[in-house]
Amino acid sequence: MKSIRNGVFGHIVGDALGLPVQFFPREDREREPVDDMIGYGSFDLPPGSWSDDGSLTLATIDGLTKSFKENYDENEEKNLNEIIDYEMIMENFSRWLNEGEFTPYDFAYDIGGATMDGIRRYDGGCEAIMSGGIGERDNGNGSLMRILPLAFLIYSLSQKYQISMEDRMEAVHKLSSLTHRHIRSQISCGIYVNIALEFIENFENDKGRDLEGLIDNGIKNSMRYYMEDPSFKDELHHFIRVYIDIQSLPKDEIKSGGYTISSLEASIWCLLNNYNYKDTVLEAVNLGYDTDTTACIVGGLAGIYYGYEEIPEDWINQLAKLDYINEIVDEFTDCISSINK
Ligand SMILES: [Mg+2]
């Protein structure tokens, strides 16, 4: 599954591109746009440094790999939630926060508030899938930025047996809930994973479909599911701009702060208004504010769609701990690629 490499590197490169200018407003980027991997700035770290977004994505990949090794049985059809060990993934998150595992320099930095609270609740004895906050203010982009790896596992398993939409969405929502348990955060992740699945299916089967159609399918598939289940009803109006026509909105209507809806909207908007990986992620960075997270959320999808070869090689080669990232990605890829054999 080549799309795993596409998506993970697309994501982590976006994180590293945005990190040096995180928190700075859009006006700064309009005056001085980012057009390359720069480094230093907000966190005073060298070019290629990735942050919490990359770390928690790698921690999720590692947790999914271990879950798969422990729970997958080729002779027994299991639903997704019998395979994924959410406690194991949360344990990785805790080791990231407390011990600096899955980081470039052996310490955790750029830690989101809701993520910190969720991990602290887990460390205090809370069940992993109940650890995320459920307040209206807990809807930052902290689960959206690390949800992508699940799409690869779903796709891979679906090559062997039917994964129902209910099963798929339950896994997405539980994985979000480790740190972000509010329904709005869960829906954001659900829409994102469904778009990612369209991109993965398109790439893996070399279908060459246009990006607009795939995004539209991903959004409509997920919204159909949410509309049929009354428990999501009160939240759906927050997603109206995503559902209707986000592409045509002017840039000044696209927010790029830390709110999950803003990040989802900005990601789709950047994808639809650009035509290659490089322009797509740079557009996300140059929206300003939560630059690393917006760029990694869109970068993961752009990486899958355009392919690893379209990510500037020079950017990949500058990533901190490149060998380490490769190891985690390769192990996950080998593991879930064995499903079809
Ligand atoms: Mg970050």
Boltz pocket constraint, residues with backbone or C-beta under 6 A from the ligand:
constraints:
  - pocket:
      binder: B
      contacts: [[A, 51], [A, 52], [A, 53], [A, 109], [A, 110], [A, 292], [A, 293]]
      max_distance: 6.0
